[in-house]
Amino acid sequence: MKITVYTQPDCPPCQVVKQFLTHHGIPFEQIDISQDHHAREYLVYELQSFSTPTVTVDEHIVKGFDLQTLQQILQIED
């Protein structure tokens, strides 16, 4: 399973998503779209997302702050 978190500085929801994944011991890659122009274009044009955090879990795309959907995709029970 490959998880990528598209993030940017000064994004409190991004921090919460990363803390959530870390808390559950789920490894992820984070990409700062403010530093990576190609990643920003990929986020907008390929993933059709205009907000951070955007999380990809294999073929699933979770746009914006949606911990409930992440829990379902990752099969996490709290």
C-alpha positions as CSV (number, residue, x, y, z in Angstrom):
1,M,0.0,0.0,0.0
2,K,1.4,3.4,-1.0
3,I,0.2,6.5,0.8
4,T,1.1,10.0,-0.2
5,V,0.0,13.2,1.6
6,Y,0.1,16.3,-0.5
7,T,0.6,19.1,2.0
8,Q,1.8,22.7,2.4
9,P,3.1,24.9,5.2
10,D,0.6,26.6,7.5
11,C,-2.1,23.9,6.9
12,P,-3.5,22.8,10.2
13,P,-5.6,20.0,8.7
14,C,-2.5,18.7,6.9
15,Q,-0.8,18.4,10.3
16,V,-3.8,16.5,11.8
17,V,-3.8,14.0,8.9
18,K,-0.1,13.3,9.3
19,Q,-0.5,12.9,13.1
20,F,-3.4,10.5,12.5
21,L,-1.3,8.3,10.2
22,T,1.7,8.4,12.4
23,H,-0.4,7.6,15.5
24,H,-1.7,4.5,13.7
25,G,1.8,3.5,12.6
26,I,1.0,3.9,8.9
27,P,4.0,5.0,6.8
28,F,3.4,7.7,4.3
29,E,5.3,10.0,1.9
30,Q,4.6,13.7,2.2
31,I,5.0,16.1,-0.6
32,D,5.0,19.9,0.0
33,I,3.3,21.4,-3.0
34,S,4.6,24.8,-2.2
35,Q,8.1,23.5,-2.9
36,D,7.4,21.1,-5.7
37,H,5.9,22.7,-8.8
38,H,5.4,19.4,-10.6
39,A,3.6,17.9,-7.6
40,R,1.3,21.0,-7.5
41,E,0.4,20.5,-11.1
42,Y,-0.2,16.8,-10.6
43,L,-2.5,17.6,-7.7
44,V,-4.6,20.0,-9.7
45,Y,-4.6,18.4,-13.2
46,E,-4.3,14.7,-12.5
47,L,-5.9,14.3,-9.1
48,Q,-8.5,17.1,-9.7
49,S,-7.9,18.4,-6.2
50,F,-7.6,22.1,-5.3
51,S,-6.9,21.7,-1.5
52,T,-4.6,20.3,1.0
53,P,-4.4,17.8,2.5
54,T,-5.0,15.5,-0.4
55,V,-4.1,11.9,0.4
56,T,-3.7,9.1,-2.1
57,V,-3.9,5.5,-0.9
58,D,-3.1,3.3,-3.9
59,E,-5.9,4.2,-6.3
60,H,-8.1,6.0,-3.7
61,I,-8.0,9.8,-3.5
62,V,-9.1,11.6,-0.4
63,K,-9.5,15.3,-1.0
64,G,-9.5,17.8,1.9
65,F,-9.7,17.0,5.6
66,D,-11.7,13.7,5.7
67,L,-10.5,11.4,8.5
68,Q,-13.6,9.2,8.3
69,T,-12.9,8.3,4.7
70,L,-9.3,7.6,5.5
71,Q,-10.3,5.3,8.3
72,Q,-12.6,3.4,6.0
73,I,-10.0,3.0,3.2
74,L,-7.2,2.0,5.7
75,Q,-9.6,-0.2,7.7
76,I,-8.8,1.5,11.0
77,E,-11.2,1.1,13.9
78,D,-11.0,3.5,16.8
